[in-house]
Every structure is written in structure tokens, then in C-alpha cells.
Amino acid sequence: AYVHGMCVACAWHVLSCVRHVHGMSTQVAKDLVNLGNAFCDQNQHAEAVPLYLRALAIDQAALGDDHPEVAMDLSNLGIVYRVQGRKDEAIALFQKALNIMSAALGPDDPKTQTVARNLSATQVIEVNVVESPRAMPAALSQRLSQKAKTKTEEQVKS
């Protein structure tokens, strides 16, 4: 498999070398996120998950749980989970990321607003047409059905 022209095994090897030189720094976390983003760009979301999780663990250890970079890691993971249909997990991650961003950067910061949009987009309620809250009440439906039946009977008699 290839990501942006580089074979996946080669990308992992490069990351291994970077980790060897830099240790488990936030730069390694950024590289992991970039590789995860490359996988997502290729619709290979499952491959991005372990990269995002590792980046999250590194950033949490280096920066603390309430750092905006940790919030971005949570948001990246939330995006993948949303694409994978893991809506509840995605919402929880976006909510946590939004809380961190709001506290650290304020509600008007562009990064905070991006996370808020991701949360909102994930929370969109999907309503089955059959279960629509605008469906006709049963009593009305029955009455209309009865009127239609009566009209049909009258037309047959004519």
C-alpha cells in the first residue's frame, strides 16, 4: 500500500528513525498525525487510528491533558470515528476537544470553532422517514383512509 507515493512500510521506517533520533517528542506526534492525515486522504481511515492514538498518548504525556494540541489529536480521532460510523465515540471526542479548546483558546478562536463545527456536524440527527416526527397521526390517517374508501365505493356504484 502507498500513501502519497511512499510505501507504508517505508513511512513506518522513517517514523521509527525519527523516534530513534528525537525520542517520543511532540515532533514525533506531529509526524504521526501527518501520516494519519495522509492515510485519511487516501480513504484508509482504519490505518490512521493507531497513528492518531499514539500521537494523542505522546502529546498527553508531554503537554498534559488540557493542551490545545491534545484537543486537536482528539478531534482528528473524532473525524475518523465519524467516517467509520462510530458516531457516539466521535461526539464524545469532539466534546472533550471543544472543552479543552474553549478553556485554552476561548470560544472565538478559529481552532475552537473548527472543533465546534465538527461536533455539530456529527450531532446532526438522522431521522428515518418512517419514524418522522412529522408523520401523520394514526387517527387522522385512519379517517382519511376511511374517506378514500367511501369515495371509491361511491364511484363504483355510479
N, C-alpha and C positions, 0 to 999 in steps of 0.2 A: 504494500500500500504506500501511496505517496501523498505528501502534504506540501503544497506549493513547490513541487518539483524535487523535494527531498524525501528519500525513503524514510519511513517511520523508524526503522532500526537505526538509521544514521542520526535522526533527530534525537533519539534517546541517547545515543552515544555522545553526541555533542553536549547534551544536558548533563550526562554523567561526568564529562570532563570539566564542565563549568562548576559542578558541585565540588569536584575534587580540588579545584583551584580556589573557589570562593566559599566553600563550606555551604551551610544551609542559610544563606543570606536572603534578604528581601530581593536582591537582584535575581537569585535563582527562582524565587517565587514569581517574579515578573516574567522570566523566561518560560516558566511552566504555564503561566496564563497565556502568553503569546502562542505557545504551541497548542494549547487548548483552543484558543481562538481560531487558529489555522485549521484544526480538525472540524470545528463548527462551521467554518466557511466551506468546508467540503462535505457538509451534512453527515459527518462522522461524530455525532454527539456522544455516543457511548464511550468513545476513546478520550473525549475531553474530560469526562467526570473525574477519573483518578488524578488527572493533572490539576484540575481546579481544587480538588480536595487536598492535595499535597501542598499547593500554593497557600491555601487557607491555613493549614496547620503551621506552615513556616511563618506566615505573617502574624498569626495569633501569638506564636512563641516569641517572635522578635519585637512586635509592636504592641501587643496587648489586644484584648477582645474589642475594645471600643475605638479602634483606629479606623479612619476612612478607607484605608487600603483593605482592611479586613471586610468592611462593608462591600467594597467592590468585588472581592472574592465571593462573598455570599450572593451578590447579585448575579455574577457570572454563572454560578452554580444554579441559581434560580431560573435563569434563562434556559439552561439545558434541561432542567427538570420540567419546565413548562412545555418545551418542544417534545419531550418524551411522554407527555401526558400525566406527569406526576404533579398535578395542579396543587394539591394541598401542601406538599412539601415545598413547592415553588413559592406559594403565598407566604408560608412561614419564614422562608429565607429572605424574601423581599421585605417583609415586615421588620425583621431583625435588622436588615441592612438600612432600611429607612430610619429606624430609631437611632442607629449609630450615626448616620449622616446628618440627621436633623440636629442631634446634640453636638456633633463636632463642627459642622459647617454651617448650620442654620437652614431653615426651610427654603430660602430663596437661592441657595447655591445651585448651579446647573447640575452638578452630580447628584445632589439630593433630589432634584426634580426628575432626573432620569430614572432614579430608583423608584420614585413615586409613580411615574408613568408605567414602569414595568409591573409594579404591584397592581395598579388599576387595570391594566390590560389583562392580567392573569385572573383578576376577580370578576371579570365580565361573566354575568350569569347566563348559562346556556339553558334555554327553556325548550323542552320537547313540545312540538306543536300540539300534540295530543293532550299534553298536560298544561296547556297555556292558561294563564290566569284570566285571559280574555275569552276563554271558551264559553259558549252559550250555556246558561244554567239548564240543568236537566229538565225542570218543569217547563221552561219556555220551549226547549227543543221538542218535548213531547207534545205540547199544544200545537206548535207549528206543523209537526208531523201529522197530527190528527186532522188539522185543517187541510193539508195537502191531500190526505187520504179521502176526505169528504169531497173535495173538488174533483178528484179523479173519479170517484163513484158517480158524481153528478154528470160528468162528461160522458161516462159510459152509458148512462140512462138516456142521454139526449140523442 
